[in-house]
């Protein structure tokens, strides 16, 4: 349990040009950056995960955030974002969760992307070549209900995570879904006369 060991950093980019047989008015870019690191806790039971979480958070933020922001052409090119972590089979899901569910990591991404909303996530344990799935929503808390920006990207790294590794990934998109047309939850609330918990809206 000493030092941050990054084996490699992987980029994934796709530009969606058409959807439903219709050209996109503006191509939608979806990009991710992932770091493949040695699991700092290995297979041993560790009661206090905080020291390694703190040691890794800034390093992972520095390795991933500027790289992803550059792929998106700057913070202004990002409208939605999310995160994911996959721990190898020797580790615990708690290890994956620990490295992404900390403000020492998440706030670096929010600042770099110019966002202020909650980062949607996945964290799981799996073997090399598993799907790395990043759910995304609008980066602005004010626009969090915009279903246009409910997006998911998925990619694989053929040799990661190895049993003693963790993959930590960040994802971003340049906009909402191409040809989005299902409305948003605020419109649903207005139409139904209730909030998302089913409580009547005040007149």
C-alpha positions as CSV (number, residue, x, y, z in Angstrom):
1,X,0.0,0.0,0.0
2,X,2.5,2.6,-1.1
3,X,2.5,5.0,-4.0
4,X,0.2,5.4,-7.0
5,X,1.0,3.0,-9.9
6,X,-0.7,3.8,-13.2
7,X,0.0,1.1,-15.8
8,X,-1.6,3.0,-18.6
9,X,-4.2,5.6,-19.6
10,X,-6.7,4.8,-22.3
11,X,-8.8,7.3,-24.4
12,X,-12.1,6.4,-26.1
13,X,-13.8,8.8,-28.5
14,X,-16.8,8.5,-30.8
15,X,-18.5,11.1,-32.9
16,X,-22.1,10.3,-33.7
17,X,-23.0,11.7,-37.1
18,X,-26.4,10.1,-37.8
19,X,-29.2,8.6,-35.7
20,X,-32.4,7.0,-36.8
21,X,-31.3,7.4,-40.4
22,X,-31.2,11.2,-40.1
23,X,-28.0,13.4,-40.0
24,X,-27.2,15.1,-36.8
25,X,-27.6,18.9,-36.9
26,X,-24.3,18.9,-34.9
27,X,-22.2,15.8,-34.4
28,X,-22.3,14.5,-30.9
29,X,-18.9,13.7,-29.3
30,X,-18.7,11.2,-26.5
31,X,-15.3,10.7,-24.9
32,X,-13.8,8.9,-22.0
33,X,-10.4,8.7,-20.3
34,X,-9.5,5.7,-18.1
35,X,-6.6,5.0,-15.9
36,X,-5.5,1.4,-15.2
37,X,-3.9,1.4,-11.8
38,X,-2.6,-1.1,-9.3
39,X,-5.1,-1.8,-6.6
40,X,-3.5,-0.1,-3.6
41,X,-5.2,-2.4,-1.1
42,X,-4.6,-5.6,-3.0
43,X,-6.6,-8.6,-1.7
44,X,-6.0,-7.8,2.0
45,X,-8.7,-6.6,4.3
46,X,-8.0,-2.9,5.2
47,X,-10.3,-1.2,7.7
48,X,-9.4,2.4,6.9
49,X,-9.4,3.1,3.1
50,X,-9.1,6.9,3.5
51,X,-5.3,7.3,3.4
52,X,-5.0,5.6,0.0
53,X,-8.2,7.3,-1.3
54,X,-6.6,10.7,-0.5
55,X,-3.2,9.6,-2.0
56,X,-4.8,8.5,-5.2
57,X,-7.5,11.2,-5.8
58,X,-5.3,14.1,-6.8
59,X,-3.1,11.9,-9.0
60,X,-6.0,10.4,-10.8
61,X,-7.7,13.8,-11.3
62,X,-4.5,15.2,-12.8
63,X,-4.1,12.2,-15.1
64,X,-7.6,12.1,-16.4
65,X,-9.4,15.5,-16.2
66,X,-7.1,17.7,-18.4
67,X,-6.8,14.9,-20.9
68,X,-10.6,14.5,-21.2
69,X,-11.3,18.2,-21.3
70,X,-8.8,18.5,-24.1
71,X,-10.5,15.7,-26.1
72,X,-13.7,17.7,-25.7
73,X,-12.2,21.0,-26.9
74,X,-12.3,22.6,-23.5
75,X,-14.8,22.9,-20.7
76,X,-17.2,24.7,-22.9
77,X,-17.4,21.6,-25.1
78,X,-18.8,19.5,-22.3
79,X,-22.5,19.4,-21.5
80,X,-22.9,16.0,-19.7
81,X,-20.5,13.9,-17.6
82,X,-20.2,10.8,-15.5
83,X,-17.7,8.4,-13.9
84,X,-17.0,4.7,-13.4
85,X,-14.7,2.3,-11.7
86,X,-14.0,-1.4,-12.1
87,X,-12.0,-3.4,-9.6
88,X,-10.3,-6.6,-10.6
89,X,-11.4,-10.0,-9.1
90,X,-8.9,-9.9,-6.3
91,X,-10.3,-6.7,-4.9
92,X,-13.5,-5.4,-3.4
93,X,-16.3,-3.3,-5.0
94,X,-15.5,-0.9,-2.0
95,X,-12.1,-0.3,-3.5
96,X,-13.6,0.8,-6.8
97,X,-16.2,2.9,-5.1
98,X,-13.6,4.5,-2.8
99,X,-11.6,6.0,-5.7
100,X,-14.5,7.7,-7.4
101,X,-16.8,8.6,-4.5
102,X,-14.7,11.3,-3.0
103,X,-14.9,15.0,-3.5
104,X,-11.1,15.0,-3.7
105,X,-11.6,13.4,-7.1
106,X,-15.1,14.5,-8.2
107,X,-14.6,18.1,-7.5
108,X,-11.5,18.1,-9.8
109,X,-13.7,16.9,-12.6
110,X,-16.5,19.3,-11.9
111,X,-14.1,22.2,-11.9
112,X,-12.4,21.1,-15.1
113,X,-15.7,20.6,-16.9
114,X,-17.2,23.8,-15.5
115,X,-20.1,21.8,-13.9
116,X,-21.7,21.7,-10.5
117,X,-24.0,18.7,-10.5
118,X,-23.9,15.2,-9.1
119,X,-21.8,12.8,-11.2
120,X,-23.7,9.6,-12.1
121,X,-21.6,6.5,-11.8
122,X,-21.1,2.8,-11.9
123,X,-18.8,0.7,-9.7
124,X,-18.3,-3.0,-10.0
125,X,-15.9,-6.0,-9.8
126,X,-15.1,-7.8,-13.0
127,X,-12.3,-9.3,-15.1
128,X,-10.2,-8.0,-18.0
129,X,-12.2,-6.9,-21.0
130,X,-15.4,-6.2,-19.1
131,X,-17.7,-3.4,-20.3
132,X,-16.8,-0.1,-18.7
133,X,-20.2,1.7,-18.5
134,X,-20.4,5.4,-17.8
135,X,-23.9,6.9,-17.3
136,X,-24.1,10.7,-17.9
137,X,-26.4,13.6,-17.1
138,X,-26.2,17.3,-17.6
139,X,-23.2,18.9,-15.9
140,X,-25.4,21.8,-14.6
141,X,-27.4,21.2,-11.4
142,X,-30.0,23.6,-12.8
143,X,-30.4,21.5,-15.9
144,X,-30.3,18.1,-14.2
145,X,-33.8,17.2,-15.2
146,X,-33.0,17.5,-18.9
147,X,-33.6,14.0,-20.3
148,X,-31.9,15.0,-23.5
149,X,-28.6,14.5,-21.6
150,X,-29.4,11.1,-20.1
151,X,-26.7,9.2,-22.0
152,X,-24.6,6.2,-21.5
153,X,-21.2,5.3,-23.1
154,X,-19.5,2.0,-23.0
155,X,-16.1,0.7,-24.0
156,X,-13.7,-2.1,-23.1
157,X,-10.0,-2.4,-22.3
158,X,-9.0,-5.9,-23.4
159,X,-6.3,-6.5,-20.7
160,X,-7.9,-4.5,-17.9
161,X,-8.6,-4.7,-15.1
162,X,-6.2,-7.5,-14.2
163,X,-7.0,-9.3,-11.0
164,X,-5.0,-6.8,-8.9
165,X,-5.9,-3.7,-10.7
166,X,-8.6,-1.0,-10.8
167,X,-9.9,0.9,-13.8
168,X,-11.0,4.5,-13.0
169,X,-12.8,6.3,-15.9
170,X,-14.4,9.7,-16.6
171,X,-16.8,10.4,-19.5
172,X,-18.2,13.4,-21.2
173,X,-20.4,14.4,-24.1
174,X,-20.7,17.6,-26.1
175,X,-24.5,17.7,-26.0
176,X,-27.7,15.7,-25.6
177,X,-28.8,12.7,-27.6
178,X,-29.1,13.3,-31.3
179,X,-32.7,14.0,-32.2
180,X,-33.8,13.9,-28.5
181,X,-37.6,14.3,-28.3
182,X,-39.0,12.8,-25.2
183,X,-39.3,15.9,-23.0
184,X,-38.1,16.3,-19.5
185,X,-39.3,15.4,-16.0
186,X,-40.2,18.9,-15.1
187,X,-42.8,18.9,-18.0
188,X,-44.1,15.6,-16.7
189,X,-44.5,17.1,-13.2
190,X,-46.4,20.0,-14.5
191,X,-48.7,17.8,-16.6
192,X,-49.3,15.3,-13.8
193,X,-49.6,18.0,-11.1
194,X,-47.2,16.2,-8.8
195,X,-43.4,16.2,-8.0
196,X,-41.1,13.3,-8.5
197,X,-42.2,11.8,-5.2
198,X,-45.9,12.0,-6.1
199,X,-46.6,15.0,-3.9
200,X,-49.1,17.5,-5.3
201,X,-47.5,20.6,-6.6
202,X,-48.4,23.9,-4.9
203,X,-50.6,26.2,-6.9
